[in-house]
Structures are given as structure tokens and as C-alpha cells.
């Protein structure tokens, strides 16, 4: 099994390199290959809703102590909010220090159309009231068709609570769900065989469309974003892991396949199903993985948070807009809300950025400034997706250890 996984990792890496070469030498052909990665993402999204429903329901259903469930959920949400705050603050601090937007030619903005993103952001509600209302499903069937993460979580939690309280009276349902999820994970194993091809198509499209010269003017913000995310993982998450009694680097080695896949497809969602299995193998109980990891994908997007805070400051610097401490605090507060529930798929961070600028009181930063980031967004999405993946993996292990729902297997200790 280990050999098969290492071979798959090698094929994914070969796919990335081949995609870069095809995109560089045959850009038009490379752009046409985007459909390969789109097919893979659609295949993953096809199974991710039932997998989340089954794992959350089973995780809660097998946890007969409702107080324990409440403790896990509360600690997870508090942890997510604190770590997201760290990520946002770090992004703002690095942007203020490096000043990636200073000296940028603002005239490049006029020629880029962002109306599609603006309309998407306007359609998405980002007030606290709308955010809470959107968490409640309109239809138990419809949410699975739309892949709405938060409503699926709400419905799954309610279903799991009902299973837990009914106990032995519905024991057959739990057994059926356990068998059903094995089938879905087998389907995932079939889909993963296509991942090298998907990564090949994604990289060929990215390089073919944007090339290398097109991103030279934006290299400063890109490098600043990558540096900040490396600092976040290497310092913040590393310290959290050390305090929790496990090695971050051993955990990263354990989930290297998922990291490579996420880097190639620029979507942490693509690695979600196999990541759940990996976290159970290191010692996290199924009940914790089934609750914390899906919730983290909605509430704990560390990489997206860093991207959002840095991008807001970048645009302000491009337009030579000075932001006082009160304005920075307001931006931080708005981002704490708008960053929640951003889907972990390609492009969502960009739409959320537009929504954030629209939500700032007085609209001090021009929304059209986001056009500057269009060319580099794809490259930054890879870094933020990997950071999201690592952040949620660490969170799951930390909460499992806090709740004493962790049995050391000698993998990450």
C-alpha cells in the first residue's frame, strides 16, 4: 500500500512538471487542458457532501455523551476563531512591514473587468444576520445538490444527535452508515487515480494562460503571501503542535500526498476524503475527525485569511490610502466575519475579497483594485489551499488531544 501511495505522489509531481512544460511551450493547448482539473474537482465534489454527512453523523452518533460533543464543538470553534485572528493579524503585519503595494502602477486596473466577481460578491450575504440565516438549510435534499458546506454540517449534526439519543433503537442505521462510507472511500480511491492527470491539466492551464512574464509586476505580493504562510506554518502552527505534544514536521510527512495534490489542484477540498483517513491513522478518534475537520473547512481557513488581509492592505497601498489603527482594527473585524464559510475551492478567496471591500464601512478602499490580483490569484490560491489543509490537520489533532480522544500510534510523536 505504501508503495502504491509513493508511486501516486511521484506521478502527481511528474504531472506538475509536465503541465508547466506544456503550458510554457504550447500555451494555447495548455489553456485547453483546464477541463482535466475541472473534471477531477467535480468528481471529488460529487462525493464530498455524502462523505461529510456520513462521517459527521457517525462521529456524533457513536458519541453517546452529548456533553462531550458540546465540549468538542465549543473548543473547536474557539480554537478556530483564535487561530484565524492570528492568521489575519500576521497577514496585516507583514503587509505593513514589506509594503508590497507601494510603487505599483495603478493605471493597470482600468483595463480589467471584474464585474463578474463583484456581482457574485453582492449576491453573497456577509452580514452577521445573513450569515446565521444561511447556515440553516432550506431543504435537506437541496443542500447536497448545491454542496453547501455549512447547511450540510448543521443537518449532519442534528442527524448525528438524533442517532446518539436514540441509541440501540437505531443501531442498524449506524452499521449501515459505516458500510456505506467504506463504499464512498473506495470510490474516492478510484477518483484519486486520476489526480496526476488533473494536476497536469491545472498546471498547463495556469502557465499557459498567465505565463511567467505576466506575473513579474506582482511578484512582490506573491512572495510576500508565500512568506507569510510559511511563517504561519513554521512558527504559529509549529509552536501549537509542540505545545500539544506532537511533531508538525512528522504530521506534514504523513500527509505529504494530500499536500502535493492540493498544491497541484489549488483546492484543499480535493484532499479532504483521504485526509480524514490519514488523521484517524495517526490516532485521532473517528468522532473527533468527523466533527472537527469538516467544521474547519468552513470556519478555519488560515491560508485564505492571510490572503485576504494581505490583499486588502496591498490594494490600499497601491492607491496610496493611509489606514489608521482604528481602520485596521475595523478591517480585522470585518475579515473575521467574511473569511468564515469561504468554500475551499479555486476562486472563492477572490470573491470573498471583493465582498470584504464592499463590507468595509465607508468603502475606503476601491473595489476595482482587486483587478490587480487577477493574474496572480491562481498562484496564491495554491499556497492558501495548502495552508488551509495543514491548519485544519493540526486543529484536528490538537482538539483530539485536548479531549483525550487520541491514541498515539507513534506516527507523529
For each residue, the residues with C-beta under 8 A, 3 or more apart:
1: 4 5
2: 5 6
3: 6 7
4: 1 7 8
5: 1 2 8 9 257
6: 2 3 9 10
7: 3 4 10 11
8: 4 5 11 12 192 193 195 196 257
9: 5 6 12 13 256 257 260
10: 6 7 13 14
11: 7 8 14 15 195 196
12: 8 9 15 16 195 196 199 257 260 261 264
13: 9 10 16 17 260
14: 10 11 17 18 196
15: 11 12 18 19 195 196 197 198 199 200 203 264
16: 12 13 19 20 199 200 203 260 263 264
17: 13 14 20 21
18: 14 15 21 22 200 203 204
19: 15 16 22 23 30 33 199 200 201 202 203 204 205 206 207
20: 16 17 23 24 203 204 207
21: 17 18 24 25
22: 18 19 25 26 29 30 33 200 204 207 208
23: 19 20 26 27 30 31 203 204 205 206 207 208 209
24: 20 21 27 30 207 208 211 212
25: 21 22
26: 22 23 29 30 208
27: 23 24 30 31 207 208 209 211
28: 31 32 208
29: 22 26 32 33 204 208
30: 19 22 23 24 26 27 33 204 205 207 208 209
31: 23 27 28 34 204 205 208 209
32: 28 29 35
33: 19 22 29 30 36 37 200 201 204 205 208
34: 31 37 38 201 202 204 205
35: 32 38 39 201
36: 33 39 40 197 198 200 201 202
37: 33 34 40 41 198 199 201 202 205 265
38: 34 35 41 42 201
39: 35 36 42 43 194 198
40: 36 37 43 44 191 194 195 197 198 201 265 270
41: 37 38 44 45 198 265 267 269 270 345 346
42: 38 39 45 46
43: 39 40 46 47 191 194
44: 40 41 47 48 188 191 267 269 270 272 273
45: 41 42 48 49 147 269 345
46: 42 43
47: 43 44 50 51 184 187 188 191 273
48: 44 45 51 52 147 269 272 273
49: 45 52 53 143 144 147 152
50: 47 53 54 144 184
51: 47 48 54 55 181 184 185 188 272 273 276
52: 48 49 55 56 149 152 153 156 294
53: 49 50 56 57 144 152 155 156 159
54: 50 51 57 58 177 180 181 184
55: 51 52 58 59 181 276 286 289 290 294
56: 52 53 59 60 153 156 157 159 160 290 291 294
57: 53 54 60 61 156 159 160 163 177 290
58: 54 55 61 62 160 174 177 178 181 286 290
59: 55 56 62 63 160 286 287 288 289 290 291
60: 56 57 63 69 156 157 160 161 163 164 287 290 291
61: 57 58 159 160 163 164 173 174 177
62: 58 59 164 174 286 287
63: 59 60 66 68 69 160 164 287
64: 164 167
65: 68 69
66: 63 69 70 161 164 165
67: 70 71
68: 63 65 71 72 403
69: 60 63 65 66 72 73 161 164 287 291
70: 66 67 73 74
71: 67 68 74 75 403
72: 68 69 75 76 287 288 291 292 399 403 405
73: 69 70 76 77 291 295
74: 70 71 77 78
75: 71 72 78 79 399 402 403
76: 72 73 79 80 291 292 295 296 395 399
77: 73 74 80 81 295 299
78: 74 75 81 82
79: 75 76 82 83 300 395 398 399
80: 76 77 83 84 295 296 299 300 395
81: 77 78 84 85 299 336
82: 78 79 85 86
83: 79 80 86 87 236 240 300 302 391 395
84: 80 81 87 88 299 300 301 302 305 336 339 340
85: 81 82 88 89 332 336
86: 82 83 89 90 232 236
87: 83 84 90 91 232 236 302 303 305 306 309 391
88: 84 85 91 92 305 306 308 309 332 335 336 339
89: 85 86 92 93 309 332
90: 86 87 93 94 228 231 232 236 306 309
91: 87 88 94 95 228 305 306 307 308 309 310 313
92: 88 89 95 96 309 310 313 328 331 332
93: 89 90 96 97
94: 90 91 97 98 224 227 228 231 310
95: 91 92 98 99 100 101 224 309 310 313 314 317
96: 92 93 99 313
97: 93 94
98: 94 95 220 224
99: 95 96 102 317
100: 95 220 221 224 310 314 317
101: 95 104 221 313 314 315 316 317 318
102: 99 317
103:
104: 101 108 217 317 318 372
105: 108 217
106: 109 318 319
107: 110
108: 104 105 111 112 217 371 372
109: 106 112 368 369 371 372
110: 107
111: 108
112: 108 109 371 372 374
113: 116 371
114: 117 118 354 367 368 370 371 374
115: 118 119
116: 113 119 120
117: 114 120 121 350 351 354 370
118: 114 115 121 122 354 358 367
119: 115 116 122 123
120: 116 117 123 124 351 354
121: 117 118 124 351 352 354 355 358
122: 118 119 355 358
123: 119 120
124: 120 121 351 352 355
125: 130 131 133 134
126: 130 131 337 338 355 356 358 359
127: 130 131 359
128: 131 132 337
129: 132 133
130: 125 126 127 133 134
131: 125 126 127 128 134 135 337 340 341
132: 128 129 135 136
133: 125 129 130 136
134: 125 130 131 150 151 341
135: 131 132 150 151 154
136: 132 133 151 154
137: 140 142 143 148 151 152 154 155
138: 142 143 151
139: 142 143
140: 137 143 144 155
141: 144 145
142: 137 138 139 145 146
143: 49 137 138 139 140 146 147 148 151 152 155
144: 49 50 53 140 141 147 152
145: 141 142
146: 142 143
147: 45 48 49 143 144 152
148: 137 143 151 152
149: 52 152 153 294 297 298 341 343
150: 134 135 153 154 298 341
151: 134 135 136 137 138 143 148 154 155
152: 49 52 53 137 143 144 147 148 149 155 156 294
153: 52 56 149 150 156 157 294 295 298
154: 135 136 137 150 151 157 158
155: 53 137 140 143 151 152 158 159
156: 52 53 56 57 60 152 153 159 160 294
157: 56 60 153 154 160 161 291
158: 154 155 161 162
159: 53 56 57 61 155 156 162 163
160: 56 57 58 59 60 61 63 156 157 163 164
161: 60 66 69 157 158 164 165
162: 158 159 165 166 170
163: 57 60 61 159 160 166 170 173 174
164: 60 61 62 63 64 66 69 160 161 167
165: 66 161 162
166: 162 163 169 170
167: 64 164 170 171
168: 171
169: 166
170: 162 163 166 167 173 174
171: 167 168 174 175
172: 175 176
173: 61 163 170 176 177
174: 58 61 62 163 170 171 177 178
175: 171 172 178 179
176: 172 173 179 180
177: 54 57 58 61 173 174 180 181
178: 58 174 175 181 182
179: 175 176 182 183
180: 54 176 177 183 184
181: 51 54 55 58 177 178 184 185
182: 178 179 185 186
183: 179 180 186 187
184: 47 50 51 54 180 181 187 188 273
185: 51 181 182 188 189 273 277
186: 182 183 189 190
187: 47 183 184 190 191
188: 44 47 51 184 185 191 192 273 274
189: 185 186 192 193
190: 186 187 193
191: 40 43 44 47 187 188 194 195
192: 8 188 189 195 261 274
193: 8 189 190
194: 39 40 43 191 197 198
195: 8 11 12 15 40 191 192 198 199 261 264 265 270
196: 8 11 12 14 15 199 200
197: 15 36 40 194 200 201
198: 15 36 37 39 40 41 194 195 201 202 264 265 270
199: 12 15 16 19 37 195 196 202 203 261 264 265
200: 15 16 18 19 22 33 36 196 197 203 204
201: 19 33 34 35 36 37 38 40 197 198 204 205
202: 19 34 36 37 198 199 205 206 264 265 266
203: 15 16 18 19 20 23 199 200 206 207 264
204: 18 19 20 22 23 29 30 31 33 34 200 201 207 208
205: 19 23 30 31 33 34 37 201 202 208 209
206: 19 23 202 203 209 210 378 379
207: 19 20 22 23 24 27 30 203 204 210 211 212
208: 22 23 24 26 27 28 29 30 31 33 204 205 211
209: 23 27 30 31 205 206
210: 206 207 214 215 375 378 379
211: 24 27 207 208 214 215
212: 24 207 215 216
213: 216
214: 210 211 375
215: 210 211 212 218 219 222 375 376 379
216: 212 213 219
217: 104 105 108
218: 215 221 222 372 373 375 376
219: 215 216 222 223
220: 98 100 223 224
221: 100 101 218 224 225 310 311 314 373 376
222: 215 218 219 225 226 376 379 380
223: 219 220 226 227
224: 94 95 98 100 220 221 227 228 310
225: 221 222 228 229 306 307 310 380 383 384
226: 222 223 229 230 380 383
227: 94 223 224 230 231
228: 90 91 94 224 225 231 232 306 310
229: 225 226 232 233 303 306 383 384 386 387
230: 226 227 233 234
231: 90 94 227 228 234 235 236
232: 86 87 90 228 229 235 236 237 302 306 387
233: 229 230 236 237 238 248 387 390 391
234: 230 231 237 238
235: 231 232 238 239
236: 83 86 87 90 231 232 233 239 240
237: 232 233 234 240 241 248 390 391 394
238: 233 234 235 241 242 248 249
239: 235 236 242 243
240: 83 236 237 243 244 394 398
241: 237 238 244 246 247 248 251 394 397 398
242: 238 239 245 247 248
243: 239 240
244: 240 241 397 398 401 402
245: 242 401 413
246: 241 250 251 397 401 412 413
247: 241 242 250 251 412 413
248: 233 237 238 241 242 251 252 394
249: 238 252 253
250: 246 247 253 254 411 412 413
251: 241 246 247 248 254 255 282 393 394 397 412
252: 248 249 255 256 259 390
253: 249 250 256
254: 250 251 278 281 282 411 412
255: 251 252 258 259 271 275 278 389 390 393
256: 9 252 253 259 260
257: 5 8 9 12 260 261 271 274
258: 255 261 262 271 274 275 278 389
259: 252 255 256 262 263 271 386 389 390
260: 9 12 13 16 256 257 263 264
261: 12 192 195 199 257 258 264 265 270 271
262: 258 259 265 266 267 268 270 271 382 385 386 389
263: 16 259 260 266 382 385 386
264: 12 15 16 195 198 199 202 203 260 261 382
265: 37 40 41 195 198 199 202 261 262 270 346 385
266: 202 262 263 346 378 381 382 385
267: 41 44 262 270 344 345 346 385
268: 262 271 272 297 344 385 386 388 389 392
269: 41 44 45 48 272 297 343 344 345
270: 40 41 44 195 198 261 262 265 267
271: 255 257 258 259 261 262 268 274 275 389
272: 44 48 51 268 269 275 276 293 297 344
273: 44 47 48 51 184 185 188 276 277
274: 188 192 257 258 271 277 278
275: 255 258 271 272 278 279 293 389 392 393
276: 51 55 272 273 279 280 289 290 293
277: 185 273 274 280 281
278: 254 255 258 274 275 281 282 393
279: 275 276 282 284 289 293 393 396 397
280: 276 277 284 285 286 289
281: 254 277 278 409 411
282: 251 254 278 279 397 409 411 412
283: 400 406 407 408 409 411 412
284: 279 280 288 289 396 397 400 405 406
285: 280 288 289 400 405 406 407
286: 55 58 59 62 280 289 290
287: 59 60 62 63 69 72 290 291 405
288: 59 72 284 285 291 292 396 399 400 403 405 406
289: 55 59 276 279 280 284 285 286 292 293 396 400
290: 55 56 57 58 59 60 276 286 287 293 294
291: 56 59 60 69 72 73 76 157 287 288 294 295
292: 72 76 288 289 295 296 392 395 396 399 400
293: 272 275 276 279 289 290 296 297 392 396
294: 52 55 56 149 152 153 156 290 291 297 298
295: 73 76 77 80 153 291 292 298 299 300
296: 76 80 292 293 299 300 391 392 395 396
297: 149 268 269 272 293 294 300 301 344 388 392
298: 149 150 153 294 295 340 341
299: 77 80 81 84 295 296 340 341
300: 79 80 83 84 295 296 297 388 391 392 395
301: 84 297 304 305 339 342 344 384 388 391
302: 83 84 87 232 305 306 387 388 390 391
303: 87 229 306 307 383 384 385 386 387 388 391
304: 301 307 308 339 342 344 348 349 352 384 388
305: 84 87 88 91 301 302 308 309 335 339
306: 87 88 90 91 225 228 229 232 302 303 309 310 384 387
307: 91 225 303 304 310 311 349 353 380 381 383 384
308: 88 91 304 305 311 312 335 338 339 349 352 353 356
309: 87 88 89 90 91 92 95 305 306 312 313 331 332 335
310: 91 92 94 95 100 221 224 225 228 306 307 313 314
311: 221 307 308 314 315 353 370 373
312: 308 309 315 316 331 335 353 356 357 365
313: 91 92 95 96 101 309 310 316 317 323
314: 95 100 101 221 310 311 317 318 372 373
315: 101 311 312 318 319 357 365 366 369 370 372 373
316: 101 312 313 319 321 323 364 365
317: 95 99 100 101 102 104 313 314 320 321
318: 101 104 106 314 315 369 372
319: 106 315 316 365 366 369
320: 317
321: 316 317 364 365
322:
323: 313 316 327 328 331 364
324: 327 328
325: 328 329
326: 329 330
327: 323 324 330 331 364
328: 92 323 324 325 331 332
329: 325 326 332 333
330: 326 327 333 334 360 361
331: 92 309 312 323 327 328 334 335 356 360
332: 85 88 89 92 309 328 329 335 336
333: 329 330 336 337
334: 330 331 337 338 356 359 360
335: 88 305 308 309 312 331 332 338 339 356
336: 81 84 85 88 332 333 339 340
337: 126 128 131 333 334 340 359
338: 126 308 334 335 342 352 355 356 359
339: 84 88 301 304 305 308 335 336 342 352
340: 84 131 298 299 336 337
341: 131 134 149 150 298 299
342: 301 304 338 339 348 349 352
343: 149 269 348
344: 267 268 269 272 297 301 304 348 385 388
345: 41 45 267 269 348
346: 41 265 266 267 378 381
347: 350 351 377 381
348: 304 342 343 344 345 351 352
349: 304 307 308 342 352 353 377 380 381 384
350: 117 347 353 354 370 373 374 377
351: 117 120 121 124 347 348 354 355
352: 121 124 304 308 338 339 342 348 349 355 356
353: 307 308 311 312 349 350 356 357 370 373
354: 114 117 118 120 121 350 351 357 358 367 370
355: 121 122 124 126 338 351 352 358 359
356: 126 308 312 331 334 335 338 352 353 359 360
357: 312 315 353 354 360 363 365 366 367 369 370
358: 118 121 122 126 354 355 363 367
359: 126 127 334 337 338 355 356
360: 330 331 334 356 357 363 364 365
361: 330
362:
363: 357 358 360 366 367
364: 316 321 323 327 360
365: 312 315 316 319 321 357 360 369
366: 315 319 357 363 369
367: 114 118 354 357 358 363 370
368: 109 114 371
369: 109 315 318 319 357 365 366 372
370: 114 117 311 315 350 353 354 357 367 373 374
371: 108 109 112 113 114 368 374
372: 104 108 109 112 218 314 315 318 369
373: 218 221 311 314 315 350 353 370 376 377 380
374: 112 114 350 370 371 377
375: 210 214 215 218
376: 215 218 221 222 373 379 380
377: 347 349 350 373 374 380 381
378: 206 210 266 346 381 382
379: 206 210 215 222 376 382 383
380: 222 225 226 307 349 373 376 377 383 384
381: 266 307 346 347 349 377 378 384 385
382: 262 263 264 266 378 379 385 386
383: 225 226 229 303 307 379 380 386 387
384: 225 229 301 303 304 306 307 349 380 381 387 388
385: 262 263 265 266 267 268 303 344 381 382 388 389
386: 229 259 262 263 268 303 382 383 389 390
387: 229 232 233 302 303 306 383 384 390 391
388: 268 297 300 301 302 303 304 344 384 385 391 392
389: 255 258 259 262 268 271 275 385 386 392 393
390: 233 237 252 255 259 302 386 387 393 394
391: 83 87 233 237 296 300 301 302 303 387 388 394 395
392: 268 275 292 293 296 297 300 388 389 395 396
393: 251 255 275 278 279 389 390 396 397
394: 237 240 241 248 251 390 391 397 398
395: 76 79 80 83 292 296 300 391 392 398 399
396: 279 284 288 289 292 293 296 392 393 399 400
397: 241 244 246 251 279 282 284 393 394 400 401 406 412
398: 79 240 241 244 394 395 401 402
399: 72 75 76 79 288 292 395 396 402 403
400: 283 284 285 288 289 292 396 397 403 405 406
401: 244 245 246 397 398 404 406
402: 75 244 398 399
403: 68 71 72 75 288 399 400 406
404: 401
405: 72 284 285 287 288 400
406: 283 284 285 288 397 400 401 403
407: 283 285
408: 283 413
409: 281 282 283
410: 413
411: 250 254 281 282 283
412: 246 247 250 251 254 282 283 397
413: 245 246 247 250 408 410
